[in-house]
Amino acid sequence: MASQQTKAPHSKGRRTSPAAKRQRPGKRTARSVKTAWVAHHEAAHAVAKVRQDVLCDATSIIPHGSTLGQSTGVDPLDIAPGEYDEDGAQVPNAEGVEKGIISLFAGYFGGMQAGQPKIQAEGMADSDFLSAERLLQYTTSHRNDLLRRAEALVEKNRAAIHAVAVELTKWKTLSGEDIDLIIAESDGDPRARTILEQLRRERLHVPGSPPK
């Protein structure tokens, strides 16, 4: 059994060659798989926002607090603000709130799209689900209906989500402008492709920097 082989003691003076070390499956492979899940999760958040004409400032797979990544932008309650009630308080626009909820749910389906097991995808999206539950009070749409809409959006934008995830895996953080260009390139926009090719050439000289 493989597990027995990995636990076998080394003989005296025996050394493992660098080539053998590189061939061993282990933490590095597991880490890259997890990174791909996080990248697709965050990319789905970002693409869902853009496709719904909701501002996305940036997205990142750099851990922050208890989260493995984040996609920032306008608060769902501020998307297309609604009217004011009799007390002068602004009532959230239901359509805008639904866009926010769909964007939150999209991360879960993005992870699943990348092959993440359902139970792990649910765990990664736990805070998204909690945020969505709090927003449901501002809309008459049913949770399951919004989940279906989010799933359909993610499936329809599979290519764009993967494209953003690939760049996100490489550069860790992307600006809203970067995301717009990557999505446009995946849609076949030649101008976006030309701009991105130039940005990619430039950032090769600044390791670790985002394409901007």
C-alpha positions, 0 to 999 in steps of 0.5 A, a space after each residue: 500500500 502507498 501509505 505503508 511505503 511512505 512510512 517506511 524508515 530510510 536505510 542508513 545513508 540513504 538519500 532521496 534524489 530531487 527528482 524523486 521528491 518532485 514526483 511525490 504527490 503531496 501537499 503541493 498538489 493538494 494546495 494547488 487544487 485548493 487554490 483552483 477552487 478558491 480562484 473559481 469561487 472568487 472568479 464566479 463572484 466577480 463575473 456574476 457582478 459584471 454580467 449583472 452590471 454590478 460594480 466589482 472593484 477587485 477580487 483576490 485569493 489572498 487570505 484575509 482574516 477567516 476568508 480565503 479570498 474576497 471580491 469587493 464592490 458595491 454593497 447589495 443594499 446600495 445596488 439601484 437604491 429604492 424609494 424612501 419610506 414614510 420615515 425617510 429611510 431608504 427602502 432597498 431596491 428588490 431587483 438590486 438586492 437579488 443581483 447581490 444575492 445571485 452574486 453571493 450564490 455564484 461563488 458556491 457554483 464556481 467552486 463546484 464548476 472547478 470540481 470542488 466536492 459539494 460539502 467543501 463548496 458549501 463550507 467555503 460559501 458558508 459566509 456567502 449563504 449567511 449574507 444572502 439569508 440576511 438579504 432575502 428579507 428585502 425581496 419576494 423571490 424565493 431562495 431556491 429560485 435565486 439559487 437556480 438563477 445563480 447556477 444558470 449564470 455560472 454555467 452560461 459564463 463558464 469560459 469567462 469564470 475559468 479565464 478570470 480564475 486562471 489569471 487570479 491564480 497567477 497574480 493573486 489579485 485583479 482590479 475591476 478593470 483587469 476583470 472587465 478585460 479578461 471577460 471581454 477577451 473570453 467573449 472574443 473581443 480583439 481589442 481586449 486581447 491586445 491590451 491584455 497581451 501587452 499587460 502580460 508582457 509588462 508584468 513579467 518584469 514585475 513578479 507577483 504584481 497584478 496586470 495593471 
